[in-house]
Amino acid sequence: MSIMFGRMNPTNKRLTRSQRRTMAIICAAILLFFVGFGIWGALASDPYSKSANGCVNVTLPSSTGGGVLHYCGTDARNFCHSANVVGQSQLAVRARPQCVLAGLLPSASAAPSP
């Protein structure tokens, strides 16, 4: 059984100038990748963020965080004119304004009726 004491580099050799430059380039490339990825994640548009152009996006609280309902075209029209959007349920209250933004309901119906 042998146990190595001391340095991690047992030959006690320093990195050459080209090895240090190569390591610096690799570390800079990795850092640039993560910085770029972070900027993209922060600034990229989210296709589910807004309801518009005949598409409806409704975000609801869920047991695992947030649930997203996304409908476009005839599915969106059917959803906005369904019983789900009538009344005072949590879904109805959140869905009506999104249906108005998508242009599928008149703006008067965005306000809940007493």
C-alpha positions as CSV (number, residue, x, y, z in Angstrom):
1,M,0.0,0.0,0.0
2,S,1.4,3.3,-1.0
3,I,0.3,6.7,0.1
4,M,1.3,9.8,-1.9
5,F,2.1,12.8,0.2
6,G,2.7,16.3,-1.0
7,R,1.8,17.9,-4.2
8,M,-0.8,16.8,-6.7
9,N,1.8,17.1,-9.4
10,P,4.4,14.6,-8.2
11,T,6.9,15.4,-10.9
12,N,7.0,19.0,-9.7
13,K,6.9,20.3,-13.3
14,R,5.3,23.7,-14.0
15,L,3.0,24.2,-16.9
16,T,4.7,25.6,-20.0
17,R,3.6,28.9,-21.4
18,S,1.7,27.2,-24.3
19,Q,-0.1,24.9,-21.8
20,R,-1.1,27.9,-19.6
21,R,-2.3,29.7,-22.7
22,T,-4.3,26.7,-23.8
23,M,-5.9,26.3,-20.3
24,A,-6.7,30.1,-20.3
25,I,-8.4,29.8,-23.7
26,I,-10.4,26.8,-22.7
27,C,-11.5,28.4,-19.4
28,A,-12.4,31.7,-21.2
29,A,-14.4,29.7,-23.8
30,I,-16.4,27.9,-21.1
31,L,-17.0,31.1,-19.2
32,L,-18.1,32.9,-22.4
33,F,-20.5,30.0,-23.1
34,F,-22.2,30.2,-19.7
35,V,-22.3,34.0,-19.8
36,G,-23.9,33.9,-23.2
37,F,-26.4,31.3,-22.1
38,G,-27.3,33.4,-19.1
39,I,-27.9,36.5,-21.2
40,W,-29.9,34.5,-23.7
41,G,-32.1,33.0,-21.0
42,A,-32.7,36.5,-19.4
43,L,-33.5,38.3,-22.6
44,A,-35.0,35.8,-25.0
45,S,-38.7,36.1,-25.6
46,D,-41.0,33.5,-24.2
47,P,-43.6,32.3,-26.7
48,Y,-46.0,31.5,-23.9
49,S,-45.7,34.9,-22.2
50,K,-48.5,36.8,-23.9
51,S,-51.8,36.0,-25.5
52,A,-52.1,37.5,-29.0
53,N,-52.9,36.7,-32.6
54,G,-55.5,34.1,-31.9
55,C,-53.4,32.2,-29.3
56,V,-54.4,32.0,-25.6
57,N,-51.9,31.4,-22.8
58,V,-53.2,31.0,-19.3
59,T,-51.0,30.4,-16.3
60,L,-52.6,28.7,-13.3
61,P,-51.2,27.7,-10.0
62,S,-50.5,24.0,-9.8
63,S,-49.3,21.4,-7.3
64,T,-45.9,21.3,-9.0
65,G,-45.6,25.1,-9.6
66,G,-47.3,26.8,-12.5
67,G,-49.5,25.1,-15.1
68,V,-49.7,26.6,-18.6
69,L,-52.7,26.2,-20.8
70,H,-51.8,27.1,-24.4
71,Y,-54.4,27.1,-27.3
72,C,-54.2,28.4,-30.8
73,G,-56.7,28.7,-33.7
74,T,-59.9,26.8,-33.4
75,D,-58.8,25.3,-30.0
76,A,-58.4,28.8,-28.7
77,R,-61.8,29.8,-30.0
78,N,-63.4,26.8,-28.5
79,F,-61.7,27.3,-25.1
80,C,-62.7,31.0,-25.0
81,H,-66.3,30.2,-25.8
82,S,-66.5,27.2,-23.4
83,A,-68.1,27.0,-20.0
84,N,-64.5,27.2,-18.5
85,V,-64.4,30.9,-19.1
86,V,-67.8,31.7,-17.6
87,G,-68.3,32.3,-13.9
88,Q,-65.9,33.2,-11.1
89,S,-63.7,30.1,-11.0
90,Q,-59.9,30.7,-10.9
91,L,-59.7,29.4,-14.5
92,A,-62.4,31.8,-15.7
93,V,-61.0,34.8,-13.9
94,R,-57.5,34.2,-15.4
95,A,-58.7,33.1,-18.9
96,R,-61.1,35.9,-19.7
97,P,-58.5,38.7,-20.0
98,Q,-56.2,36.4,-22.0
99,C,-59.1,35.6,-24.4
100,V,-59.6,39.4,-24.9
101,L,-55.9,39.9,-25.5
102,A,-56.0,37.2,-28.2
103,G,-59.0,38.9,-29.8
104,L,-61.4,36.1,-29.2
105,L,-63.7,37.8,-26.8
106,P,-65.0,41.4,-26.7
107,S,-63.3,43.6,-24.0
108,A,-66.6,44.0,-22.1
109,S,-66.5,40.3,-21.2
110,A,-63.1,40.7,-19.6
111,A,-64.8,42.2,-16.5
112,P,-66.6,39.5,-14.5
113,S,-70.3,39.9,-14.3
114,P,-71.8,40.3,-10.8
